[in-house]
Amino acid sequence: MLQAAKSQTRAYLQLMRPANIVTAWADILVGFAASGSGLWQQVDMSLVWLLLATSGLYGGGVVFNDVFDAELDAQERPERPIPSGMIAKQNAIALGTLLLVLGIVAATQVSVTSLVIATTVALAAIVYDAFSKHHTIFGPINMGICRGGNLLLGVSAVPAMVEHLWFLAGIPIAYIAAITLISQGEVRGGNNSTGMTALVLIAGVISGVFTLGLLPEYQMLAALPFVALFAWRVVPAFLQAWREATPENIRTAVKAGVLSLIILDAAIAAGFAGLPYGLLVLGLLPISLSLARIFAVT
């Protein structure tokens, strides 16, 4: 009986994609740094609330992803928690709803701006899960909006800064759009045009980070090591997926892309708050990698 309880707990955790939630924390830390909040002076409770908010929003979003895909997964990925019978669909719906509500309520503790952004992210996640994921163009953009909104959720620690730094959302929007675009071939394989578009978006993301160097407060030299590490981890995987668009190569590229979001966040964070802060964000990577060995990322 104890073994059965452990298996079900693991199944619920798998629904929430723990390794991916850690990458969402990195988004919040970036936005928090960009807002000018002083993490080094004291632990700001607004940061704690925002980390809790993003955990609920991301966890709820991916749970509903599996809820809406339950019938398809029964054919293509029967090992997943819902089609395998480990978790009843109605229980997954209850968990996803609870997590999204938790995310929105936690954001409410910071500011009205945080509430608006969190609600927008939650709605965008549901729209993606239910409809847009099957659309070649709108799907990647929709998912990117979820991630860009997550970064702005971190900025909302200082609500007035959101209107000044809204453009930062463009970097994760382009990056997640690239990952989502190429992930469409995870089961049956992709095509060269999709892979090339994803590579162009990755190039745009790297260029976008360099463009931040035009901001007077941005320390490009502090960001450079992280940008180099990011390119080293992501570009070869995406190149391979473009050259040979097999399901295996595409899944490898998607996994590298999702986990390397932490490195991208570290690069942006280092530019705004210095090398030590970038290293702090990068410290989330081994945590996410460890969880990725236990729980699937895609």
Steps between C-alpha positions, in 0.01 A plus 500: 500500500788732582653428162173586328483832688857581393421418140194724499692785663764467232229505234355825638847654506557385143183684395650821642841464326720599802812561289309751288359682802857573610560672166194718571665611826791626290261723304379656823855562623584675172198727518570569865858602417391719209247678722786623718387313810783447750527126552835530674374737769220276627272222391203687359166330573377616160759268344375208710141566390603530136695173510195333650280662235710376208513150650121489504458653155756277329396188687133560427570576136687176435245294692227630271727425204475132590128529575421632153740251338372196689336333200795571269749382763307174533621424148837676482624510862305241700760508777390847613312525835147549363487245215692246711221515758725619784296821529132545419429781256265677742769495769747655257246773421459570872878519547548730202223731617639512854848585373381780270288651779797474737717683245252783457436538875874508572550772238221702662716530812753711305299752298202554274743499208624157608141378519425620146814341358445170684139480384609573143764226515247250640248577225771485232609159632147362480454640148824332397411167658148490362537657156811670369757223559372336183552817295838523329542875541267615779601212729868595536410869539238416763746292702761776468250749641457276805874508562542869422218574742678292761810719471287814532342344807845523658531864390165572669677487836534871419175560309609831346791327325276277287412783260871583461625143452212338311731435202698244703214259442599486133808287576321208671210533253738441207692227683201300616342544157812334354478207741124459454533519123760227479321287763213447258708219350567314827282203408510470120808705414529851360609671182791717394300822468377473859852431624639796306233733640584384851870567439422851372301566817791375715733739313251778568496414870880521526495828307231626735719443804782694334255779420432539871858628520365827361327562833718717726441276802577173320843339560568312177838369615336326795249338265749375240612174670140393541414587140792284383387208719144538373609491135724198563213299653218599266632571151657154431183319611279717280740465208484122529120510517499713184739271310329178609147578618442164668279476811805410710705801383203730545433376855869555580481856365181572693648369826819703447292805415272479803778444752727761339239763565666526840830591332327761284339643812837501675648703212226763520510506881879544508470800270250671727634399842860386453694174470415365851128533431545323166677216679214483749252449215733251331502304826146391416632302201643201693174482697298493179736248337474271801121513491508442122670165562205394715206669329447551126539855371271464197 
